[in-house]
Amino acid sequence: MAGYGTSSAHGQAQSRTNGLAIAGLVCGIVGVLFFNVILGPLAIIFGAVALKQAKAGRGGAGMAKAAIALGIVDLIVFAILIAVAASSGGFTWYVGG
C-alpha cells in the first residue's frame, strides 16, 4: 500500500493554461469598460509574452491572441473617446455647486 503523498496521481492538478494569458485576457476585457489607456497596453504586453511562452509548450495561445486583440480594441476605444471629446469642445470639470 502506498504511503501518503507518494502517488503523483493524487497530487496537485497541473494546469496547462498560462497565467499571463489569463491576466492579459482579464486586462483586455476590463479595459474595454474601464481604464482602457492603462489596461490596453498591459493586455498587449501580457498577451505577447504569453504567446511566446505558448510556443515553448506552456499552452494558452488562443487566450494570448485574444488578449492582444482586446488590448488593441482598448486603445482604439480610447482614441475614439479622445476624438469625440476633442470635437465637442474638450473636457469640462465642474467643482462645487
C-alpha positions in Angstrom: 0.0 0.0 0.0 1.4 3.4 -1.0 2.1 5.9 1.7 0.6 9.4 1.9 1.9 11.8 -0.7 3.7 9.2 -2.8 1.2 8.9 -5.5 1.6 11.6 -8.2 -2.0 11.0 -9.5 -3.5 12.5 -6.3 -1.2 15.5 -6.1 -1.9 18.9 -7.3 -3.7 19.2 -10.6 -1.4 20.5 -13.3 -2.8 23.5 -15.2 -2.0 23.7 -18.9 -3.2 27.3 -19.1 -0.6 30.1 -19.0 -1.2 32.6 -16.2 0.0 35.5 -18.3 -2.6 34.7 -20.9 -5.3 34.8 -18.3 -4.0 38.1 -16.9 -3.9 39.6 -20.4 -7.4 38.4 -21.2 -8.8 39.9 -18.0 -6.9 43.2 -18.6 -8.3 43.3 -22.1 -11.9 42.6 -21.0 -11.9 45.0 -18.1 -10.1 47.6 -20.3 -12.9 47.8 -22.7 -15.0 49.4 -20.0 -12.6 51.0 -17.5 -9.0 52.4 -17.7 -8.5 51.4 -21.3 -5.4 53.5 -21.7 -3.7 51.6 -18.9 -5.1 48.1 -19.3 -4.9 48.1 -23.1 -1.1 48.1 -23.3 -0.9 45.7 -20.3 -3.1 43.3 -22.2 -0.9 43.5 -25.3 2.3 43.0 -23.3 0.9 40.1 -21.3 -0.6 38.5 -24.4 2.7 38.8 -26.3 4.7 37.3 -23.5 2.1 34.5 -23.1 2.1 33.8 -26.8 5.9 33.5 -26.7 5.6 31.1 -23.8 2.8 29.2 -25.6 5.2 28.4 -28.4 7.5 26.9 -25.9 4.8 24.5 -24.7 3.0 26.2 -21.8 -0.3 26.5 -23.6 -2.8 29.3 -23.7 -2.1 30.5 -27.3 -5.7 31.2 -28.0 -6.2 33.3 -24.9 -2.9 35.2 -25.6 -4.1 36.1 -29.1 -7.4 37.2 -27.7 -5.6 39.4 -25.1 -3.6 41.1 -27.8 -6.7 41.7 -29.9 -8.6 43.1 -26.9 -5.7 45.3 -26.0 -5.7 46.8 -29.4 -9.5 47.3 -29.2 -9.0 49.1 -25.8 -6.6 51.5 -27.4 -8.9 52.1 -30.4 -11.8 52.8 -27.9 -9.5 55.3 -26.1 -8.6 57.1 -29.3 -12.3 57.3 -30.3 -13.2 58.7 -26.8 -10.4 61.3 -27.1 -11.5 62.3 -30.6 -15.2 62.7 -29.5 -14.1 64.7 -26.5 -11.9 67.0 -28.6 -14.6 67.6 -31.3 -17.2 68.5 -28.7 -15.0 71.2 -27.0 -12.9 69.1 -24.7 -13.3 68.1 -21.1 -15.0 70.3 -18.6 -14.6 69.9 -14.9 -17.2 71.3 -12.6 -16.2 71.5 -9.0 -18.7 72.6 -6.4 -22.2 73.9 -7.0 
